[in-house]
């Protein structure tokens, strides 16, 4: 592309010298030429994959599945062998389906709740900024992610390999739909259904062991950077608690979004029979158990006074957003209730 720009620039310069035109017309010619050159230069600079064709060659007939997703319809290999996850929720899902991606984005590190499942997986960038050159070098045959995190770079990702993106990231509680789409893209729908069935069986087992679950009000609280927030019934963790059947404080149950920010004095919205404190040590000012219960104001909460407050992992409860994290939330509930 740069060579093309140089050739065009040289040709225009020679052409202008050879033309015998008036000063004004010469000015117009120079202006138009400069605009053309600038546009071409900007197109070169804005393409992060200048040596890659703008479109991939289509897959051979009979070797692909057509998958509808947030960005349209993609032809993906019947059995993808080199998968890259550009969202850690997709990483969670792929591993749950027995598919080990060759690469994945990270948030400083791979999700620790996935344990040794991530060994050997190459990091391909931080969070919402995957490194396209690194992804290209791994020669993937399928890329999985979400529109929220990767919609703006979809056209570049899809030039590298067939790319399937979910509409949401799972933060709004739609993680089961996302999981089904990932399973379909990996041609593992039956395995995916079994994974969800196993999850639902665990939920039913918990329900049978918990007393008056629908009358137990659970509050989910997170702090950080001088703010205090509540994760609602419409959040990822909220959807799991709703599956179990817990009740929620009014403000956490009736909110439209996945999280709401409140004043630290709003004790009614904070309180519950059980308070689950999401602690994220990577966020400044995120209170752990000791810091929260020692706060002069929050120590007045009945959940604190009754010692019904439990610290939970933010990496699971907020960032997990798929089935393995959901199962870890079930583990946390079983631990809290000593089941």
C-alpha positions in Angstrom: 0.0 0.0 0.0 2.8 2.4 0.8 4.5 1.6 -2.5 1.2 2.4 -4.3 1.0 5.7 -2.5 4.6 6.6 -3.6 3.9 5.7 -7.2 0.8 7.7 -7.3 2.4 10.7 -5.6 5.3 10.6 -8.2 2.9 10.3 -11.1 0.8 13.2 -9.9 3.8 15.4 -9.5 5.1 14.7 -13.0 1.6 15.2 -14.5 1.3 18.6 -12.8 4.7 19.8 -14.1 3.7 18.8 -17.7 0.4 20.5 -17.6 0.3 24.1 -18.8 -2.6 25.4 -16.8 -3.5 28.7 -15.2 -2.6 29.5 -11.6 -6.1 29.0 -10.3 -6.7 25.8 -12.2 -3.3 24.7 -11.1 -4.3 25.4 -7.5 -7.5 23.3 -7.9 -5.5 20.5 -9.4 -3.1 20.6 -6.5 -5.9 20.7 -4.0 -7.7 17.7 -5.5 -4.5 15.7 -5.8 -3.6 16.5 -2.2 -7.0 15.3 -1.0 -6.6 12.1 -3.0 -3.2 11.4 -1.6 -4.3 12.2 2.0 -7.2 9.9 1.7 -5.0 7.1 0.4 -2.5 7.7 3.1 -5.2 7.6 5.8 -6.5 4.4 4.4 -3.0 2.9 4.7 -2.6 4.1 8.2 -6.0 2.9 9.4 -5.6 -0.7 8.1 -3.9 -2.7 10.9 -3.5 -5.7 8.5 -2.1 -4.0 5.3 -0.7 -7.2 3.9 -3.9 -9.2 4.3 -6.7 -9.2 1.6 -9.8 -7.3 2.6 -11.9 -10.5 2.3 -11.0 -14.2 3.0 -11.5 -16.9 0.3 -14.8 -18.8 1.0 -14.5 -22.2 2.5 -15.0 -25.2 0.2 -18.6 -26.6 -0.2 -19.4 -29.2 2.4 -16.6 -28.1 4.8 -18.5 -25.5 6.8 -21.5 -24.6 8.9 -23.5 -21.4 8.4 -23.8 -19.6 11.8 -26.1 -16.6 12.4 -24.7 -14.3 15.0 -24.6 -10.6 16.1 -22.7 -9.5 13.0 -24.5 -11.5 10.4 -24.0 -15.0 9.0 -20.5 -16.7 9.0 -19.3 -19.9 7.4 -17.3 -21.7 10.0 -15.3 -25.0 9.7 -17.4 -28.1 10.6 -14.7 -29.0 13.1 -12.6 -26.0 14.0 -9.1 -26.9 15.2 -7.4 -23.6 15.9 -9.8 -21.5 17.9 -9.1 -18.0 19.4 -11.2 -16.4 22.1 -11.4 -12.6 22.1 -13.5 -12.6 25.2 -12.8 -14.6 28.3 -16.5 -15.7 28.5 -15.9 -17.4 25.1 -12.7 -19.0 26.6 -14.8 -20.3 29.6 -17.4 -21.8 27.2 -14.9 -23.4 24.8 -13.1 -25.1 27.6 -16.3 -26.3 29.1 -17.1 -27.9 25.7 -13.7 -29.7 25.6 -12.2 -27.3 23.1 -8.9 -25.7 24.1 -8.3 -22.4 22.2 -4.8 -21.8 20.9 -5.1 -18.1 22.0 -7.2 -15.8 24.2 -7.4 -12.3 25.4 -6.5 -11.8 29.1 -7.1 -9.2 31.8 -3.6 -9.0 33.2 -3.7 -12.8 33.4 -5.9 -15.7 32.5 -8.9 -16.2 34.7 -7.6 -18.0 37.8 -10.9 -19.8 38.4 -10.2 -21.8 35.2 -7.1 -23.3 36.8 -4.7 -25.3 34.7 -7.2 -25.5 31.8 -5.4 -22.4 30.4 -1.9 -23.9 30.3 -0.4 -23.6 26.9 -2.9 -21.0 25.6 -1.2 -18.0 24.1 -2.2 -14.5 25.3 -3.4 -12.4 22.3 -3.8 -9.0 23.9 -5.4 -7.3 26.9 -9.1 -7.3 27.4 -10.9 -5.3 24.7 -7.6 -4.7 22.7 -6.6 -7.9 21.1 -3.4 -7.8 19.1 -4.4 -8.5 15.5 -0.9 -9.3 14.3 -0.5 -11.9 17.1 -3.9 -13.5 16.2 -2.9 -13.6 12.6 0.4 -15.3 13.4 -1.4 -18.1 15.2 -3.3 -19.0 12.0 -6.7 -19.5 13.6 -9.6 -21.2 11.8 -12.3 -19.7 14.1 -12.6 -16.7 16.4 -15.2 -16.4 19.1 -16.1 -13.3 21.1 -18.8 -10.7 21.8 -20.0 -7.7 19.9 -19.6 -5.5 23.0 -15.9 -6.1 23.2 -15.0 -6.8 19.5 -17.7 -5.4 17.3 -15.6 -2.4 16.2 -12.8 -4.7 15.0 -15.0 -7.4 13.6 -14.2 -6.7 9.9 -10.5 -7.1 10.7 -11.0 -10.3 12.8 -13.1 -11.8 10.0 -10.4 -11.1 7.5 -8.1 -13.4 9.5 -10.6 -16.2 10.2 -14.4 -16.8 10.4 -15.6 -14.9 13.4 -18.7 -15.4 15.5 -19.7 -12.8 18.0 -22.6 -12.9 20.6 -24.8 -9.8 20.9 -24.1 -9.4 24.6 -21.1 -10.3 26.7 -23.1 -12.2 29.4 -23.0 -9.4 31.9 -26.7 -8.9 31.5 -27.5 -12.5 32.4 -27.9 -13.9 28.9 -24.9 -16.2 29.3 -26.8 -19.4 28.5 -27.8 -18.1 25.1 -24.2 -17.1 24.4 -23.0 -20.5 25.5 -25.4 -22.2 23.0 -24.1 -20.0 20.2 -20.5 -20.9 21.0 -21.5 -24.5 21.1 -23.2 -24.3 17.7 -20.2 -22.5 16.2 -17.9 -25.3 17.5 -20.4 -28.0 16.2 -20.9 -29.2 19.8 -24.6 -28.5 20.3 -25.3 -31.9 22.0 -22.3 -31.6 24.3 -23.4 -28.0 25.1 -26.9 -29.1 26.0 -25.5 -31.7 28.3 -23.3 -29.1 30.0 -26.4 -26.9 30.6 -28.4 -29.8 31.8 -25.7 -30.7 34.3 -25.8 -27.0 35.5 -29.6 -27.1 35.9 -29.4 -30.4 37.8 -27.0 -28.8 40.3 -29.4 -25.8 40.7 -32.3 -28.2 41.5 -30.1 -30.1 44.0 -29.3 -26.8 45.8 -32.9 -25.8 45.8 -33.9 -29.1 47.6 -31.2 -28.6 50.2 -31.9 -24.9 51.0 -34.8 -24.0 53.3 -37.2 -21.2 52.3 -34.9 -20.2 49.5 -37.6 -17.9 47.9 -37.9 -16.0 51.2 -34.1 -15.4 51.6 -33.1 -12.0 50.4 -29.6 -11.9 49.0 -27.8 -8.6 48.4 -24.8 -8.5 46.0 -22.5 -5.5 46.6 -19.3 -4.3 45.0 -17.1 -1.3 46.0 -14.2 0.5 44.4 -12.8 3.9 43.5 -14.9 5.6 46.1 -18.1 4.1 44.8 -20.5 1.5 45.9 -22.6 -0.6 43.5 -25.2 -3.3 43.5 -25.4 -6.2 41.0 -29.0 -6.7 40.0 -31.2 -9.7 39.0 -30.3 -8.7 35.4 -26.6 -9.3 35.9 -24.6 -12.5 35.3 -24.4 -13.5 39.0 -28.0 -12.2 39.4 -29.2 -14.7 36.8 -27.6 -17.6 38.7 -29.1 -16.5 42.0 -32.5 -16.1 40.2 -32.1 -19.7 38.9 -31.7 -20.9 42.5 -34.7 -18.9 43.5 -33.4 -16.3 46.0 -35.2 -13.1 46.6 -33.4 -9.8 46.2 -33.7 -6.3 47.7 -36.2 -4.1 45.9 -33.6 -1.9 44.2 -31.6 -4.9 43.0 -34.7 -6.7 41.8 -36.4 -4.0 39.9 -33.5 -2.2 38.2 -33.2 -2.3 34.5 -29.4 -2.6 34.1 -27.0 -5.2 35.3 -25.7 -2.9 38.0 -26.7 0.3 39.8 -24.6 2.8 41.8 -26.0 4.0 45.1 -25.0 6.4 47.9 -23.1 4.7 50.7 -25.9 5.8 53.1 -28.5 3.8 51.2 -28.6 1.0 53.8 -32.0 -0.3 52.7 -30.8 -1.1 49.2 -27.6 -2.6 50.6 -29.1 -4.9 53.2 -30.4 -8.4 52.9 -30.7 -11.6 54.9 -27.4 -12.5 53.2 -24.8 -10.0 51.8 -22.4 -11.1 49.2 -19.4 -8.8 48.9 -17.6 -8.8 45.6 -14.0 -8.1 46.2 -11.6 -7.3 43.3 -8.1 -6.5 44.5 -7.2 -5.1 41.1 -9.6 -2.2 41.6 -8.4 0.5 44.0 -10.7 1.0 47.0 -12.4 -2.4 46.6 -13.3 -3.4 50.2 -12.6 -6.9 51.4 -14.6 -8.5 54.2 -12.6 -6.9 57.1 -12.7 -3.4 55.5 -16.4 -3.6 54.9 -17.6 -4.8 58.3 -15.3 -2.3 60.1 -16.9 0.7 58.3 -18.8 2.7 60.9 -21.9 3.1 58.6 -22.0 -0.4 57.0 -21.5 -2.1 60.3 -25.1 -1.1 61.1 -26.4 -3.4 58.4 -28.3 -6.4 59.9 -26.4 -8.8 57.6 -23.2 -7.6 59.1 -24.5 -7.7 62.7 -25.9 -11.2 62.1 -22.6 -12.2 60.5 -24.3 -13.0 57.3 -21.8 -11.3 55.0 -19.5 -13.3 52.7 -16.7 -12.2 50.4 -16.8 -13.6 46.9 -14.4 -13.4 44.0 -15.1 -10.6 41.5 -13.3 -12.6 38.7 -16.0 -15.2 39.0 -19.1 -13.2 40.0 -18.7 -10.3 37.5 -16.1 -11.2 34.9 -16.8 -14.9 34.5 -20.0 -14.6 32.4 -20.3 -18.2 31.3 -21.0 -21.7 32.4 -17.9 -22.6 34.4 -18.1 -19.3 36.4 -21.8 -20.0 36.9 -20.9 -23.4 38.4 -18.4 -21.7 40.7 -21.1 -19.4 41.9 -23.1 -22.6 42.8 -20.0 -23.8 44.6 -19.9 -20.6 46.6 -23.6 -20.9 47.6 -23.1 -24.4 48.7 -20.0 -23.4 50.8 -21.9 -20.4 52.4 -24.8 -22.6 53.4 -22.5 -25.5 54.4 -24.2 -27.9 52.0 
